[in-house]
Amino acid sequence: MHYGYIGLGNLGANCAACLLRAGMQVTVFDLNSALADRLVALGATLAESAESLAGAVDHVITCLPSPAVSERVLRAILPVMKPGASWVEMLTLGRDDVLRLGSVAEAAAVRMMELPVTGGVHLAAQGKITMLAGGDKDLFDLHLPALQAMGDKIFHMGPLGSSSIIKVITNMLAFIHLKATSEALMLAKRGGLDLGQAWHAIAASSGNSFVHETEGALILNGSYDIAFNIDLALKDLGFAMGFGREFGVPLDLASATEQTYIAAKAAYGGEAQSPMIAKLLEDLLGTDLRADGFPARLE
């Protein structure tokens, strides 16, 4: 199949590259055409617009920065998509947005599959990111080879809207874990421990987490650069709190973590990296969390 890929940011460019390395035909587009250079070198075709891309391919994948942008692009491409084409959306959307945009697509005879991912940009670059698909099972089966090219742990979560719930849950847990590992590392530092050794000891303990191993390492480097910003974290935490109200589940830890992110946005701005919630604690206590031998970016 010939895929079109719109949105070549940190995640989108890596996922599109995985499709190309798997030998698939891919046409790409981004408002910043320079982001396509690496993909063109891998064999992608660069489209002049989202509309020209959509008219030339069998199916369209989008990985865009906000629900508003996704809707704007969707409404632009629907009139020119081929009969039988489908739309795969990789942005983490709220369930209401997923169902609403799915209905918009359906009215134009285009089926939607939601495909949020989790694990981090570094795993997307390796083709090892976890993929959480929602939509009709036959549509999932149709796109499974592409999903297998982009990720190595692939879950069909159920009907459209299901993936938005599980993705928000996984992100909520990641943000809570990040707050916890920040506090744990500060306890170790203020307790006089060698931070590098403390990090390794935690990683080998029952208190370990994926976030400790990844974002914890970036905190110790001082880069905090996970390629995921505070505004995105607040968006996802807002979705989580909304589900808590809808389903009648008190989310005490998520609520406290959301307040920490609000404080971090006030201090550093919404474009600051998500792990900079640790810097709030560093600034408050006048104590940095640096250790030698930890990476500035995850590979």
C-alpha positions in Angstrom: 0.0 0.0 0.0 1.0 3.6 -0.6 0.8 5.6 2.6 0.8 9.3 3.0 2.3 10.7 6.2 1.4 14.2 7.4 3.2 15.8 10.4 7.0 15.2 10.6 7.8 16.3 14.1 9.9 14.2 16.5 7.5 11.3 16.5 6.1 11.5 13.0 9.5 11.6 11.2 10.7 8.6 13.0 7.6 6.6 12.3 7.6 7.5 8.7 11.3 6.5 8.5 10.4 3.1 9.9 7.8 2.6 7.1 10.4 3.5 4.5 13.0 1.2 6.0 10.4 -1.6 5.8 10.2 -1.0 2.0 6.8 0.7 1.9 5.9 3.4 -0.5 5.5 6.7 1.5 4.6 10.2 0.5 5.2 12.9 3.2 4.2 16.4 3.9 4.9 19.0 6.6 4.4 22.8 6.6 8.2 22.8 7.4 9.5 21.1 4.3 13.0 20.9 5.7 11.7 18.2 8.1 11.2 15.9 5.1 14.8 16.0 3.9 15.9 12.9 5.8 12.9 11.0 4.7 13.3 12.0 1.0 16.9 10.7 1.3 15.4 7.4 2.5 13.1 7.2 -0.5 10.0 9.2 0.4 8.2 11.4 -2.0 7.6 15.0 -0.8 4.1 16.4 -1.5 3.4 20.0 -2.2 0.4 20.1 0.2 -1.7 17.9 2.4 -4.4 17.8 -0.3 -2.0 16.7 -3.0 -0.7 14.0 -0.8 -4.2 12.7 0.1 -5.2 12.5 -3.5 -2.2 10.4 -4.4 -2.0 7.7 -1.7 -4.1 4.8 -0.6 -4.3 5.7 3.1 -3.3 8.8 5.2 -1.5 8.8 8.5 -1.4 12.0 10.5 0.8 12.9 13.5 -0.1 16.5 14.3 0.3 18.8 17.3 -3.3 19.4 18.5 -6.9 18.3 17.9 -7.6 21.6 16.2 -4.8 21.1 13.6 -5.9 17.5 13.1 -9.5 18.6 12.4 -8.3 21.3 10.0 -6.1 18.9 8.1 -8.8 16.2 8.0 -11.4 18.5 6.6 -8.9 19.7 3.9 -8.0 16.1 2.8 -11.4 14.3 2.9 -12.7 15.7 -0.4 -9.7 14.4 -2.3 -9.1 11.0 -0.6 -9.5 7.9 -2.8 -12.5 5.6 -2.5 -11.7 3.1 0.2 -9.0 5.2 1.8 -8.8 5.3 5.6 -7.3 7.8 8.0 -4.9 6.8 10.8 -4.5 9.4 13.5 -1.5 9.1 15.9 -2.1 12.2 18.0 -3.3 11.5 21.6 -6.8 12.8 21.4 -9.6 13.0 24.0 -12.2 10.3 23.4 -14.9 12.9 22.5 -12.5 14.3 19.8 -11.8 10.8 18.5 -15.5 10.0 18.1 -16.4 13.3 16.7 -13.6 13.3 14.1 -14.4 9.7 13.3 -17.9 10.8 12.5 -16.6 13.6 10.3 -14.5 11.1 8.4 -17.4 8.6 8.1 -19.6 11.1 6.6 -17.1 11.4 3.7 -16.9 7.5 3.5 -13.5 7.4 5.1 -12.9 5.2 8.1 -10.7 6.3 11.0 -8.3 4.3 13.2 -6.8 6.0 16.2 -3.2 5.0 16.9 -1.6 6.8 19.9 1.8 5.4 20.9 3.8 5.2 24.1 7.4 4.6 25.0 9.2 7.7 23.9 10.7 9.2 20.7 13.9 7.2 21.1 11.9 3.9 20.8 10.1 5.3 17.8 13.4 5.9 16.1 14.2 2.2 16.7 10.9 0.9 15.5 10.2 -0.4 19.0 7.5 2.0 20.2 4.2 0.6 21.7 1.2 1.1 19.5 -2.4 1.3 20.8 -4.9 1.0 18.0 -8.6 1.6 18.2 -11.2 1.0 15.5 -12.7 -1.7 13.5 -10.8 -5.0 13.7 -10.7 -5.4 9.9 -9.1 -2.0 9.6 -6.5 -2.9 12.2 -5.7 -6.1 10.3 -5.4 -4.1 7.1 -2.8 -1.7 8.6 -1.0 -4.3 10.8 2.0 -4.6 8.5 2.6 -0.9 8.8 2.1 -1.0 12.5 4.6 -3.8 12.8 7.1 -1.7 10.8 6.7 1.2 13.3 6.4 -0.6 16.6 7.1 -4.0 18.3 4.3 -4.1 20.9 1.0 -3.6 19.2 -2.4 -3.8 20.9 -5.9 -3.6 19.3 -7.7 -2.0 22.2 -11.2 -2.2 20.8 -13.6 0.1 19.0 -12.8 3.7 18.1 -12.3 5.7 21.4 -10.8 2.8 23.3 -7.2 3.8 22.6 -7.7 7.3 23.9 -8.6 6.0 27.3 -5.6 3.6 27.7 -3.1 6.2 26.3 -4.3 8.8 28.8 -3.9 6.1 31.5 -0.3 5.3 30.5 0.7 8.9 30.2 -0.9 9.7 33.6 1.2 6.9 35.1 4.3 8.2 33.4 3.9 11.7 34.8 3.2 10.4 38.3 6.3 8.2 38.1 8.3 11.3 36.9 7.3 13.3 40.0 8.1 10.3 42.2 11.5 9.7 40.7 12.3 13.4 41.0 11.5 13.3 44.7 13.4 10.1 45.2 16.6 11.4 43.6 16.4 14.5 45.7 16.1 12.4 48.8 19.2 10.5 47.8 21.1 13.7 47.0 20.1 15.4 50.3 20.9 12.2 52.1 24.5 12.4 51.0 24.4 9.5 48.5 26.3 9.3 45.3 23.5 10.1 42.8 24.8 7.8 40.0 25.0 4.9 42.4 21.6 5.8 43.8 20.1 5.8 40.3 21.5 2.4 39.5 20.4 1.0 42.9 16.8 2.2 42.3 16.9 0.8 38.7 17.8 -2.7 40.2 15.1 -2.4 42.9 11.4 -3.1 43.4 10.9 0.7 43.2 12.1 0.9 39.6 10.1 2.2 36.7 10.5 2.8 32.9 10.4 6.5 33.6 13.2 6.3 36.3 15.4 4.5 33.8 14.8 7.0 31.0 13.7 10.4 32.2 15.5 10.0 35.4 18.8 9.6 33.5 18.0 12.9 31.6 17.5 14.7 34.9 20.9 13.6 36.1 22.4 14.8 32.9 20.7 18.1 33.2 19.3 18.2 29.7 15.8 17.1 30.7 15.4 16.6 26.9 12.8 13.9 26.4 11.3 15.6 23.3 7.9 16.0 25.1 6.9 19.4 26.6 5.0 20.6 29.6 2.0 21.8 27.5 1.6 18.3 26.1 1.8 16.8 29.6 -0.9 19.2 30.9 -3.1 18.3 27.9 -2.9 14.6 28.8 -3.4 15.2 32.5 -6.5 17.2 31.7 -7.9 14.3 29.8 -7.1 12.0 32.7 -8.9 14.2 35.2 -11.8 14.4 32.8 -12.1 10.6 32.7 -11.8 10.5 36.5 -14.9 12.8 36.8 -16.7 10.8 34.1 -16.1 7.4 35.6 -16.3 8.4 39.2 -12.7 7.6 40.1 -10.8 9.9 42.5 -7.3 10.6 41.1 -5.4 12.0 44.0 -1.9 11.4 42.6 -2.8 12.6 39.2 -4.3 15.8 40.6 -1.2 16.5 42.7 1.0 15.8 39.6 -1.1 18.2 37.5 -0.5 21.0 40.0 3.2 20.3 39.8 3.1 20.7 36.0 1.0 23.9 36.3 3.8 25.3 38.6 6.5 24.1 36.1 4.7 25.9 33.2 4.5 29.1 35.3 8.2 28.8 36.0 9.7 27.7 32.7 6.9 28.0 30.0 4.8 25.4 28.3 7.5 24.6 25.7 9.9 23.5 28.5 10.7 19.8 28.6 8.4 17.6 30.8 11.1 16.3 33.1 11.8 19.9 34.2 9.3 19.3 37.0 12.4 18.0 38.7 14.0 21.4 38.3 11.2 22.9 40.4 12.4 20.9 43.3 16.1 21.7 42.5 15.3 25.4 42.4 13.2 25.3 45.6 16.0 23.6 47.5 19.0 25.1 45.8 20.3 21.6 45.1 21.0 20.2 41.6 20.6 16.6 40.6 23.6 16.1 38.4 25.7 13.0 38.1 28.4 12.0 35.6 27.9 9.4 32.8 24.2 10.0 32.0 23.0 10.9 28.4 21.7 14.2 27.2 19.3 12.3 24.8 18.0 8.7 24.8 19.2 6.6 21.9 
